[in-house]
Amino acid sequence: MSDLRLSVNLVLNDELQRATEYYHQTSGVTSTMVQTAKERLERYAPLLAYLFPELEKTHGIIESPLMPIKAFSDYGEAGGYWLKGDHALAVAGSVKARGGIHEVLEFVDRLSEEYCLMPNNSVIDLLSERSLEVLNKYKVTVGSTGNLGMSVGIISAALGMQAVIHMSTEAKEWKKQRLRDRGAMVIEHDGDYALAVEEGREEALADAFSHFVDDEQSISLFCGYAVAGSRLKAQIDELGIQVDAEHPLFVYIPCGVGGAPGGITYGLKGEFGDYVHVFFVEPEDSSCFAVQMTHLEQPNISIYDVGQKNDTEADGLAVPVASQLAVKEMRPRLSGVVVIGEDNLMRDLYLLKEQSDIQIEPSAAAALSGPRAIFNTPEGAAYIEKHGLAEHMPRANHIVWATGGSFMPEDEYKAFWKRGKAMVKA
Ligand SMILES: *Cc1c(COP(=O)(O)O)cnc(C)c1O
């Protein structure tokens, strides 16, 4: 007998509202802020294309493909299954690209105004000697389990700034090395992600020339992530995928603090309103968002408070406390959180490679359990019933958000793949 333990649970969000109820909400993040983030990424595109030759093809826009995948055997009947390939995002190799790069560019915009670094109103001015001299005095600091550090570190160093990345114990060695190779300074901590963030925050606040990218509270980061919404809408239109009352769209996104999936959800709800149903996915020993959503009366509740240990191979999701910014924005928008067993990660990482030849990291593989939760849990059935979706399910489209992986060294990937293979064959 194999001791494979596939498990999937769905926690529904009772506070989900109809889009008409939160569209006019005026506190917090606004659609104008997201639009500004989108325009900023476009304005900087020529500079990014110059700094990163791999962006020449897309003229400096960092975006990932939406591609069809084969359904897993325990998925239900649907119009189509798709994978959003952020594992292949250029420069950062993960979902952290849009948010992390946006926040660093917003900081550069502020410096540019203060020091008048763009006299010709062109981002190319930032390559001038005087600009580089100014930028080099500044430091961008961030706490990370790995991927946010890569995104922020690589762009900051490329723009001539110093990058200081505080890494938690979960951070993989190759991610630290990749950053060091690009000129970033990596500080290793023995503690978890929350501690790495705290240390980074303290160090940065004590330094007037330092900007701290706050993964738990940053609106700039959140808005950068949210840009994915309108970009995905354009891809959906281009592929001719229908999204309306008769063609619901389900989206599943791996969740750590909730900032990246929260931003994406914000963007998607803005584009598709009630026709899109978004679910986060978390490992069962690091399910901080599910824990927070079920303990709304206790802000900043930690997974340790409910007996979880933060022990998971999904390094990008190994987070003890949810972002309160993300929680606030998700309360009316998020459909629910899927909580999965550790074995799902390796098995699905393996199966995706075998079935669709796509290579992703364990954190990203979490998303593949999303459809499974809709079709194989009582809560999934209850959700379909409550929202009157039963008759539309055969035409529904499902998108699993593959959040990272293409930079993973081959031997590292292979080790995960082998573990998954052993589970399937057992
Ligand atoms: C960071 C990350 C996530 C989750 O993003 P949060 O903002 O922490 O919720 C998901 N997948 C991967 C690969 C990541 O690096």
The ligand as a MOL file (V3000), in Angstrom:
LIG
                    3D

  0  0  0     0  0            999 V3000
M  V30 BEGIN CTAB
M  V30 COUNTS 15 15 0 0 0
M  V30 BEGIN ATOM
M  V30 1 C 4.8410 34.4220 -3.4860 0
M  V30 2 C 4.2880 33.2800 -4.2060 0
M  V30 3 C 2.9330 32.9500 -4.1190 0
M  V30 4 C 1.9370 33.6620 -3.2420 0
M  V30 5 O 2.0190 35.0630 -3.1890 0
M  V30 6 P 1.6610 35.8230 -1.8290 0
M  V30 7 O 1.6700 37.2540 -2.1760 0
M  V30 8 O 2.7050 35.4760 -0.8270 0
M  V30 9 O 0.3330 35.3120 -1.4050 0
M  V30 10 C 2.4990 31.8660 -4.8540 0
M  V30 11 N 3.3410 31.1370 -5.6190 0
M  V30 12 C 4.6360 31.4390 -5.7280 0
M  V30 13 C 5.5100 30.6040 -6.6120 0
M  V30 14 C 5.1580 32.5170 -5.0310 0
M  V30 15 O 6.4440 32.8030 -5.1400 0
M  V30 END ATOM
M  V30 BEGIN BOND
M  V30 1 1 1 2
M  V30 2 1 2 3
M  V30 3 2 2 14
M  V30 4 1 3 4
M  V30 5 2 3 10
M  V30 6 1 4 5
M  V30 7 1 5 6
M  V30 8 2 6 7
M  V30 9 1 6 8
M  V30 10 1 6 9
M  V30 11 1 10 11
M  V30 12 2 11 12
M  V30 13 1 12 13
M  V30 14 1 12 14
M  V30 15 1 14 15
M  V30 END BOND
M  V30 END CTAB
M  END
